[in-house]
Amino acid sequence: MTPVPGPKDDPRPAGPVPGAVLFARYAYPPNALGYCGPGDPDGLLGAATRGGDLRELRSLAPQFEGAWPYLQLIAAATGVDDPLDARVVAAYWLGSPLLERIPAALLLSSLDQRFGRRAREDFASIASAVLAGGTPHHSFHVFAIYPWLGLLRRGMEGAPLEVMDRCRIRPGQVVAISGERAVVRSRGLTFRGGRLLIGEEKLEEVSWSQEGMALSGRLEPGDSVSLHWDWICDRLSPDGERRLTQVTRRNLRAVNSLARPGPAVACGA
């Protein structure tokens, strides 16, 4: 694939991104696959890429039953009135100092209400991951919750390790662009000694646009970006990439510290 520049016209409005739009950028990829949220992914994509009706996005966000309670938790614990405040949304998807202000007891209580009955005896492992330093970033949901709810063995296409890798928000660098697809250099998940780790660099081909609508705006080779499933969601600043990497590694350490890490159990590693 020959590196070529992306389109120069960015349809997104300039200035700060509203939290509802930021949420939609990261919520769209799994919604398009039918994994979570309402049944109108095309409408969500349009609203996320062209600055659609914020009232519509606000009505859609609570229908994402996986993410929405985390936004509520982060907002309530940090004194932010709006779960769709951009600071709250960024904390959940990308990481933020806001997460340091959330007591483990509060996170435990929220998770117990949501998953205690469903996880049954396995909830002890979820609780232990919180006490080991887990924090309510999306990666915690992927590494510490998914394995014990059976979501990696049914309902999602692909092997458990592949599902976790693509479901997490991961940083990458654009290598080449061709039409509405891009080749991105990223680092995938791997197992070593029964522990889930960030592995070696690899190239993956993903979508960055659909019928001219791009979550990230225009892109060029060399851009640092965030990925969710098989989509580029946004461009990343150096600070954003650092925060995302740090919070992902933190939640990996928390999960890997357990005698029976959920990812290893789900993958048979």
VEXRORO-921641 format. One record per residue: y, z negated, x of N, C-alpha, C, O in turn; residue in one letter. Coordinates in steps of 0.02 Angstrom, whole numbers, padded with zeros to 5 digits, always signed. Layout:
// residues N
YZXYZXYZXYZXA...
//
This chain:
// residues 269
-00059+00000+00043+00000+00000+00000+00062+00000+00044+00070-00044+00087M+00105+00049+00036+00165+00055+00078+00220+00010+00054+00238+00012-00005T+00248-00032+00098+00303-00075+00077+00363-00034+00053+00387+00009+00089P+00386-00049-00007+00446-00017-00033+00488-00071-00066+00460-00121-00089V+00553-00062-00069+00594-00113-00101+00583-00115-00176+00564-00065-00207P+00594-00174-00205+00590-00182-00277+00653-00154-00309+00699-00133-00274G+00655-00153-00376+00713-00127-00411+00774-00169-00396+00769-00230-00386P+00832-00137-00394+00893-00172-00375+00929-00204-00434+00972-00247-00425K+00912-00184-00494+00946-00212-00552+00907-00273-00576+00849-00267-00597D+00938-00331-00572+00907-00393-00594+00932-00408-00664+00991-00420-00673D+00887-00408-00715+00909-00417-00784+00928-00489-00800+00955-00502-00853P+00913-00535-00755+00926-00605-00772+01000-00621-00763+01032-00594-00718R+01026-00664-00806+01096-00684-00798+01106-00724-00735+01061-00761-00713P+01165-00717-00705+01181-00755-00644+01195-00828-00662+01207-00844-00720A+01192-00871-00612+01207-00941-00622+01144-00982-00631+01089-00956-00626G+01152-01048-00645+01095-01092-00653+01048-01069-00709+01070-01043-00760P+00984-01077-00697+00934-01056-00746+00923-01113-00796+00907-01169-00775V+00930-01101-00860+00915-01153-00909+00844-01178-00903+00798-01139-00888P+00834-01242-00914+00768-01270-00907+00716-01237-00951+00658-01229-00930G+00735-01217-01012+00688-01185-01057+00664-01118-01028+00605-01100-01036A+00709-01082-00996+00690-01018-00965+00646-01030-00905+00596-00995-00895V+00663-01080-00865+00622-01097-00806+00552-01117-00829+00502-01098-00797L+00547-01155-00882+00482-01174-00908+00442-01112-00928+00383-01107-00911F+00474-01066-00962+00439-01006-00987+00414-00963-00930+00361-00932-00936A+00450-00960-00874+00427-00919-00818+00359-00941-00793+00317-00899-00776R+00347-01006-00791+00284-01032-00765+00231-01038-00820+00171-01037-00806Y+00253-01045-00883+00206-01052-00938+00178-00985-00960+00124-00983-00990A+00214-00931-00946+00191-00866-00971+00123-00844-00944+00081-00823-00983Y+00109-00848-00878+00046-00819-00853-00017-00847-00887-00059-00807-00908P-00025-00913-00895-00085-00936-00931-00082-00920-01005-00134-00911-01037P-00022-00918-01033-00015-00900-01104-00038-00829-01116-00070-00815-01167N-00022-00784-01070-00043-00714-01077-00119-00707-01074-00147-00659-01102A-00153-00754-01041-00225-00753-01037-00258-00789-01096-00319-00790-01102L-00217-00819-01138-00243-00854-01196-00267-00925-01182-00305-00953-01222G-00246-00955-01126-00271-01020-01107-00231-01078-01137-00258-01132-01145Y-00169-01067-01154-00129-01122-01182-00067-01094-01215-00045-01038-01200C-00038-01134-01260+00024-01115-01292+00015-01070-01352-00042-01057-01373G+00070-01047-01381+00068-01007-01443+00040-00937-01431+00029-00917-01374P+00029-00901-01485-00005-00837-01481+00040-00776-01476+00022-00723-01500G+00099-00783-01445+00144-00726-01438+00169-00721-01366+00228-00732-01353D+00124-00703-01319+00145-00700-01249+00199-00647-01236+00241-00657-01192P+00198-00592-01273+00249-00540-01263+00319-00567-01279+00367-00553-01244D+00323-00606-01333+00387-00636-01350+00409-00686-01298+00469-00691-01282G+00361-00724-01271+00378-00773-01219+00402-00738-01156+00450-00760-01125L+00369-00683-01138+00390-00645-01079+00460-00618-01088+00502-00622-01042L+00474-00589-01146+00541-00563-01158+00594-00616-01154+00647-00605-01125G+00580-00674-01183+00629-00728-01181+00639-00755-01111+00695-00774-01092A+00585-00756-01072+00589-00783-01004+00625-00736-00957+00655-00758-00908A+00621-00671-00969+00648-00623-00922+00717-00597-00941+00754-00575-00897T+00734-00599-01003+00798-00571-01024+00845-00623-01053+00893-00607-01088R+00831-00687-01038+00876-00739-01061+00879-00742-01137+00933-00742-01166G+00821-00745-01169+00817-00743-01242+00845-00805-01274+00877-00847-01242G+00833-00810-01338+00859-00864-01379+00831-00930-01355+00770-00942-01359D+00874-00974-01328+00850-01038-01302+00821-01081-01357+00776-01121-01344L+00846-01074-01418+00818-01113-01473+00745-01093-01485+00703-01136-01500R+00730-01029-01478+00661-01006-01486+00617-01035-01431+00562-01058-01445E+00641-01033-01369+00602-01060-01315+00590-01135-01324+00536-01160-01309L+00640-01170-01349+00633-01242-01360+00582-01257-01414+00548-01308-01412R+00575-01212-01462+00525-01222-01514+00455-01206-01488+00406-01233-01514S+00450-01163-01439+00385-01144-01412+00358-01194-01361+00298-01206-01359L+00402-01225-01322+00380-01267-01267+00334-01324-01288+00284-01336-01254A+00348-01361-01344+00302-01415-01363+00232-01392-01382+00187-01433-01387P+00223-01327-01393+00157-01301-01410+00112-01294-01349+00052-01279-01355Q+00140-01305-01289+00099-01305-01228+00074-01376-01218+00106-01417-01185F+00016-01390-01247-00008-01459-01251-00027-01488-01184-00031-01549-01177E-00039-01446-01133-00054-01472-01067+00008-01495-01031+00009-01550-01003G+00060-01454-01032+00120-01468-00993+00171-01514-01028+00202-01556-00997A+00179-01505-01094+00233-01538-01129+00232-01614-01121+00285-01643-01108W+00175-01649-01128+00177-01722-01119+00200-01744-01050+00230-01797-01043P+00185-01703-00998+00210-01720-00931+00286-01716-00929+00318-01758-00899Y+00314-01665-00960+00387-01659-00962+00417-01718-00998+00468-01745-00976L+00387-01738-01053+00412-01797-01089+00408-01859-01046+00455-01900-01045Q+00353-01867-01010+00345-01925-00967+00397-01926-00911+00429-01978-00899L+00405-01870-00877+00453-01867-00822+00523-01882-00847+00560-01919-00814I+00542-01853-00903+00609-01863-00930+00619-01937-00949+00669-01966-00930A+00572-01966-00985+00580-02035-01008+00582-02084-00949+00620-02132-00949A+00540-02071-00898+00536-02117-00842+00596-02114-00796+00610-02161-00759A+00632-02058-00798+00689-02049-00752+00756-02051-00787+00808-02038-00756T+00757-02068-00851+00819-02075-00888+00853-02009-00905+00914-02008-00913G+00814-01956-00911+00841-01891-00930+00827-01881-01005+00770-01888-01026V+00877-01864-01043+00868-01860-01115+00825-01802-01138+00791-01806-01189D+00825-01747-01100+00795-01685-01123+00734-01667-01081+00741-01656-01020D+00674-01663-01111+00615-01642-01072+00621-01572-01043+00586-01554-00996P+00666-01531-01071+00677-01464-01045+00738-01459-01001+00763-01404-00987L+00763-01516-00979+00815-01515-00927+00785-01480-00865+00728-01492-00848D+00824-01438-00834+00799-01399-00777+00771-01443-00722+00724-01423-00688A+00799-01502-00712+00775-01547-00660+00704-01571-00677+00662-01577-00632R+00692-01585-00740+00626-01608-00761+00574-01552-00755+00519-01562-00730V+00593-01493-00778+00548-01436-00775+00530-01419-00703+00472-01406-00687V+00580-01419-00659+00567-01405-00588+00522-01457-00557+00479-01441-00516A+00531-01520-00577+00488-01573-00550+00415-01561-00568+00371-01570-00525A+00402-01541-00629+00333-01531-00651+00301-01470-00618+00244-01474-00595Y+00336-01415-00615+00305-01354-00587+00308-01351-00511+00261-01328-00479W+00363-01375-00481+00375-01364-00410+00377-01427-00368+00370-01424-00307L+00388-01485-00400+00395-01547-00362+00468-01565-00354+00511-01522-00351G+00481-01630-00349+00550-01654-00346+00550-01728-00330+00501-01762-00345S+00604-01754-00300+00610-01827-00291+00606-01866-00356+00592-01926-00355P+00617-01833-00413+00610-01868-00477+00541-01898-00485+00533-01951-00516L+00491-01866-00458+00422-01889-00466+00411-01957-00433+00367-01995-00453L+00451-01972-00382+00445-02036-00347+00466-02094-00391+00450-02152-00376E+00502-02080-00444+00528-02133-00487+00483-02149-00546+00501-02188-00590R+00424-02120-00548+00378-02130-00604+00325-02181-00584+00284-02166-00541I+00324-02240-00615+00274-02291-00597+00203-02267-00612+00191-02233-00662P+00157-02286-00570+00087-02268-00580+00062-02294-00647+00023-02261-00681A+00084-02354-00666+00061-02384-00729+00082-02341-00789+00045-02335-00837A+00142-02312-00785+00166-02270-00840+00126-02205-00844+00108-02183-00899L+00111-02176-00787+00070-02115-00786+00000-02130-00811-00028-02091-00850L-00028-02186-00790-00095-02205-00812-00098-02213-00888-00145-02190-00920L-00049-02247-00916-00047-02258-00988-00044-02191-01025-00080-02182-01075S-00002-02145-01001+00004-02080-01034-00062-02042-01030-00084-02013-01080S-00094-02043-00973-00157-02006-00964-00213-02037-01005-00256-02001-01032L-00213-02103-01010-00264-02137-01050-00258-02118-01124-00308-02105-01157D-00197-02116-01149-00186-02096-01218-00210-02025-01230-00238-02010-01283Q-00199-01981-01182-00215-01910-01192-00288-01894-01178-00319-01855-01214R-00317-01925-01126-00382-01903-01102-00436-01957-01099-00494-01943-01086F-00416-02020-01111-00464-02075-01103-00526-02066-01145-00582-02071-01119G-00518-02052-01209-00576-02046-01253-00616-01984-01236-00678-01985-01239R-00582-01930-01219-00617-01867-01205-00656-01870-01139-00712-01845-01135R-00626-01900-01088-00659-01904-01023-00712-01959-01020-00757-01956-00978A-00706-02009-01064-00753-02064-01066-00760-02098-00998-00710-02117-00968R-00821-02107-00973-00830-02143-00911-00798-02108-00851-00784-02140-00801E-00786-02042-00857-00754-02006-00802-00680-02022-00796-00648-02004-00746D-00652-02054-00847-00581-02071-00841-00567-02118-00783-00511-02120-00757F-00617-02156-00762-00608-02200-00704-00589-02161-00642-00549-02185-00601A-00616-02101-00635-00598-02059-00577-00526-02034-00583-00491-02030-00533S-00505-02017-00643-00436-01996-00654-00389-02053-00636-00339-02043-00601I-00405-02113-00661-00363-02171-00647-00361-02186-00572-00308-02203-00545A-00417-02179-00538-00419-02193-00467-00375-02143-00428-00344-02161-00378S-00373-02080-00452-00330-02031-00419-00256-02049-00426-00217-02037-00380A-00238-02076-00483-00168-02099-00492-00154-02156-00443-00102-02155-00409V-00198-02205-00440-00187-02263-00397-00188-02244-00324-00161-02281-00282L-00220-02188-00307-00222-02164-00238-00160-02123-00219-00156-02097-00164A-00112-02118-00266-00050-02083-00249-00037-02020-00290+00012-01986-00277G-00080-02005-00338-00069-01946-00380-00005-01950-00418+00016-02004-00439G+00027-01894-00428+00092-01892-00460+00093-01836-00512+00058-01786-00503T+00132-01843-00567+00128-01796-00623+00159-01727-00611+00204-01705-00647P+00135-01695-00561+00150-01625-00548+00092-01583-00576+00037-01609-00586H+00104-01519-00589+00052-01477-00618-00012-01478-00577-00067-01472-00605H-00007-01484-00511-00067-01485-00469-00112-01544-00485-00173-01539-00478S-00083-01600-00505-00124-01657-00524-00166-01640-00585-00225-01658-00588F-00137-01607-00633-00174-01587-00693-00232-01542-00674-00287-01548-00701H-00220-01496-00627-00272-01449-00607-00327-01483-00567-00386-01472-00580V-00309-01526-00519-00358-01555-00474-00392-01618-00502-00451-01629-00490F-00355-01658-00540-00380-01723-00561-00402-01726-00634-00442-01768-00652A-00376-01681-00676-00392-01683-00747-00443-01629-00766-00494-01644-00796I-00429-01567-00748-00473-01512-00768-00547-01524-00752-00589-01512-00796Y-00565-01548-00692-00636-01554-00677-00674-01599-00724-00733-01588-00738P-00641-01651-00750-00676-01700-00791-00676-01681-00865-00710-01714-00905W-00639-01631-00884-00637-01610-00954-00681-01549-00968-00684-01525-01024L-00714-01524-00917-00758-01467-00925-00722-01400-00928-00754-01349-00940G-00657-01400-00916-00619-01338-00923-00635-01288-00867-00621-01229-00874L-00663-01313-00812-00679-01268-00757-00748-01237-00766-00768-01193-00728L-00786-01260-00815-00853-01234-00827-00857-01191-00889-00907-01157-00900R-00806-01194-00930-00807-01154-00992-00734-01139-01012-00689-01177-00995R-00726-01085-01046-00660-01069-01075-00613-01033-01028-00566-01002-01051G-00625-01036-00963-00583-01001-00915-00626-00956-00873-00677-00977-00846M-00606-00893-00867-00646-00844-00832-00642-00855-00757-00588-00862-00729E-00701-00855-00724-00702-00861-00652-00738-00925-00631-00747-00971-00670G-00758-00927-00566-00790-00986-00539-00740-01044-00536-00680-01031-00531A-00763-01107-00539-00716-01164-00540-00666-01163-00483-00607-01178-00495P-00687-01147-00422-00640-01147-00366-00587-01094-00376-00528-01107-00362L-00606-01036-00401-00558-00983-00414-00509-01003-00469-00449-00989-00464E-00534-01035-00521-00491-01057-00575-00439-01107-00549-00380-01100-00565V-00460-01156-00511-00413-01205-00484-00361-01171-00439-00302-01188-00442M-00383-01124-00398-00338-01091-00352-00284-01052-00390-00225-01054-00372D-00304-01016-00442-00257-00974-00478-00215-01013-00528-00159-00994-00545R-00243-01068-00553-00206-01108-00602-00151-01150-00570-00100-01164-00602C-00161-01170-00508-00109-01209-00475-00049-01164-00460-00056-01103-00454R+00010-01193-00455+00069-01157-00432+00064-01155-00356+00059-01207-00324I+00067-01095-00327+00057-01089-00255+00111-01045-00225+00133-00997-00256R+00132-01061-00164+00183-01020-00131+00151-00959-00098+00092-00959-00080P+00191-00907-00090+00168-00847-00055+00227-00807-00029+00285-00824-00043G+00212-00756+00008+00264-00711+00035+00246-00639+00018+00190-00617+00029Q+00295-00604-00010+00285-00535-00030+00276-00492+00032+00317-00493+00078V+00221-00453+00033+00207-00407+00088+00227-00336+00070+00255-00300+00110V+00211-00316+00008+00224-00248-00013+00231-00246-00089+00203-00288-00124A+00267-00197-00114+00277-00187-00185+00261-00115-00202+00283-00069-00168I+00223-00104-00255+00208-00037-00279+00208-00038-00355+00164-00068-00386S+00257-00007-00384+00263-00009-00456+00274-00079-00480+00320-00114-00457G+00232-00101-00526+00239-00169-00553+00188-00217-00524+00177-00271-00551E+00159-00198-00468+00112-00242-00433+00140-00257-00364+00179-00218-00336R+00119-00313-00336+00141-00333-00270+00082-00362-00231+00037-00392-00261A+00082-00352-00166+00035-00385-00122+00071-00445-00092+00126-00439-00064V+00039-00503-00097+00069-00566-00075+00022-00601-00026-00039-00602-00036V+00051-00629+00027+00012-00669+00074+00017-00742+00052+00072-00769+00045R-00041-00773+00041-00041-00843+00020-00101-00878+00052-00139-00847+00089S-00108-00942+00039-00164-00980+00066-00205-01007+00007-00178-01043-00035R-00269-00990+00005-00311-01011-00050-00344-01078-00039-00339-01106+00016G-00376-01103-00091-00412-01166-00087-00481-01154-00056-00510-01100-00062L-00506-01205-00023-00573-01202+00006-00603-01272+00006-00567-01321-00003T-00667-01277+00016-00701-01342+00024-00722-01352+00096-00744-01306+00129F-00714-01413+00119-00738-01432+00186-00761-01504+00182-00722-01549+00167R-00825-01515+00196-00852-01583+00192-00846-01613+00122-00837-01673+00115G-00851-01570+00070-00847-01595+00002-00777-01610-00021-00768-01637-00076G-00727-01593+00019-00658-01606+00000-00621-01540-00010-00632-01491+00026R-00578-01539-00060-00539-01479-00077-00478-01476-00032-00439-01524-00028L-00468-01420+00002-00415-01413+00051-00379-01346+00042-00404-01300+00011L-00319-01342+00072-00284-01278+00077-00315-01240+00135-00317-01265+00191I-00338-01179+00122-00375-01141+00173-00332-01092+00211-00272-01101+00219G-00364-01039+00235-00331-00990+00277-00290-00941+00234-00297-00937+00173E-00246-00904+00269-00206-00854+00234-00250-00797+00208-00301-00780+00238E-00228-00769+00153-00263-00712+00124-00211-00667+00090-00155-00689+00078K-00230-00606+00076-00188-00561+00038-00215-00556-00034-00275-00550-00044L-00170-00560-00082-00191-00551-00152-00141-00505-00187-00082-00504-00172E-00168-00467-00234-00126-00421-00273-00112-00452-00341-00158-00473-00376E-00048-00455-00359-00027-00489-00420+00024-00446-00457+00050-00397-00430V+00039-00465-00518+00092-00433-00556+00159-00466-00542+00162-00527-00532S+00211-00427-00540+00277-00457-00535+00321-00433-00593+00376-00459-00604W+00297-00381-00629+00336-00353-00683+00289-00322-00734+00234-00300-00717S+00311-00320-00796+00274-00285-00849+00323-00248-00893+00366-00277-00925Q+00316-00182-00893+00362-00139-00931+00435-00155-00915+00478-00157-00959E+00447-00165-00851+00515-00177-00827+00539-00249-00833+00596-00264-00814G+00497-00294-00859+00517-00364-00866+00485-00405-00812+00424-00408-00807M+00526-00437-00771+00502-00475-00713+00524-00548-00719+00583-00562-00729A+00477-00594-00713+00494-00664-00715+00539-00683-00656+00582-00727-00662L+00529-00650-00600+00563-00668-00538+00628-00629-00527+00663-00643-00478S+00644-00581-00569+00698-00536-00552+00675-00488-00498+00615-00481-00486G+00721-00454-00466+00701-00405-00416+00671-00439-00355+00688-00497-00339R+00626-00404-00321+00592-00431-00263+00594-00380-00207+00600-00320-00218L+00588-00404-00146+00583-00362-00087+00530-00392-00041+00520-00452-00042E+00497-00351+00000+00451-00377+00050+00486-00430+00093+00543-00421+00114P+00450-00484+00105+00478-00540+00144+00501-00597+00101+00510-00653+00126G+00510-00586+00035+00532-00640-00009+00478-00694-00015+00418-00679-00019D+00500-00757-00014+00455-00813-00029+00454-00822-00105+00507-00823-00137S+00395-00829-00133+00388-00831-00206+00338-00884-00226+00300-00910-00185V+00339-00901-00291+00290-00945-00321+00245-00904-00366+00267-00858-00400S+00181-00922-00367+00132-00885-00406+00096-00932-00454+00083-00990-00438L+00079-00906-00513+00038-00942-00562-00009-00891-00592+00012-00840-00619H-00075-00906-00587-00125-00856-00605-00110-00791-00568-00103-00793-00506W-00105-00735-00601-00095-00672-00563-00025-00645-00572-00014-00585-00576D+00024-00692-00576+00094-00672-00583+00138-00705-00531+00126-00762-00511W+00189-00670-00508+00244-00700-00471+00293-00728-00522+00319-00691-00565I+00307-00792-00518+00350-00825-00568+00423-00828-00547+00468-00823-00589C+00435-00836-00482+00505-00844-00460+00509-00836-00385+00458-00839-00350D+00570-00827-00360+00581-00831-00288+00590-00905-00270+00616-00944-00309R+00568-00922-00210+00572-00991-00187+00621-00997-00129+00621-00957-00082L+00663-01048-00132+00704-01066-00075+00661-01102-00024+00607-01126-00042S+00684-01107+00039+00644-01146+00088+00631-01217+00064+00576-01244+00075P+00680-01249+00032+00670-01317+00007+00620-01318-00050+00578-01363-00053D+00623-01268-00094+00575-01265-00149+00504-01256-00124+00458-01287-00150G+00496-01213-00074+00429-01202-00046+00403-01266-00013+00344-01283-00019E+00448-01302+00023+00428-01364+00056+00406-01416+00004+00354-01448+00013R+00444-01424-00050+00427-01473-00101+00360-01456-00134+00319-01500-00145R+00350-01392-00150+00288-01371-00182+00228-01385-00136+00177-01410-00159L+00235-01369-00073+00180-01381-00026+00166-01455-00019+00108-01476-00018T+00219-01496-00014+00210-01568-00004+00176-01601-00064+00130-01640-00055Q+00199-01585-00125+00170-01618-00183+00099-01594-00196+00057-01633-00219V+00084-01532-00180+00015-01508-00187-00031-01545-00139-00085-01567-00158T-00010-01552-00077-00051-01587-00028-00057-01661-00046-00110-01692-00034R-00005-01690-00074-00010-01761-00095-00064-01770-00148-00104-01816-00143R-00065-01726-00198-00115-01733-00250-00185-01716-00226-00234-01743-00250N-00190-01671-00178-00255-01658-00147-00280-01720-00110-00339-01737-00115L-00235-01753-00073-00256-01814-00037-00280-01867-00086-00330-01901-00073R-00244-01875-00142-00263-01925-00191-00332-01912-00219-00373-01957-00224A-00344-01849-00237-00409-01831-00266-00465-01835-00214-00519-01860-00228V-00451-01812-00154-00501-01812-00101-00519-01882-00077-00571-01891-00045N-00477-01931-00091-00491-01999-00068-00546-02033-00109-00572-02085-00089S-00565-02004-00165-00614-02034-00208-00685-02023-00182-00698-01974-00146L-00730-02067-00200-00799-02059-00179-00830-01997-00210-00871-01964-00179A-00810-01981-00272-00834-01920-00307-00773-01880-00328-00752-01886-00386R-00745-01839-00285-00686-01798-00305-00706-01751-00362-00757-01717-00359P-00665-01750-00414-00679-01707-00471-00691-01634-00453-00739-01604-00478G-00649-01603-00411-00661-01533-00394-00729-01520-00363-00761-01470-00377P-00751-01566-00320-00816-01557-00288-00872-01563-00338-00922-01526-00334A-00865-01609-00386-00916-01616-00437-00919-01553-00480-00974-01527-00494V-00861-01527-00500-00859-01468-00543-00887-01406-00507-00918-01364-00538A-00875-01403-00442-00896-01343-00404-00965-01352-00372-00991-01305-00342C-00994-01410-00378-01059-01422-00347-01055-01423-00272-01105-01408-00238G-00997-01441-00245-00988-01441-00172-01012-01508-00142-01008-01517-00081A
//
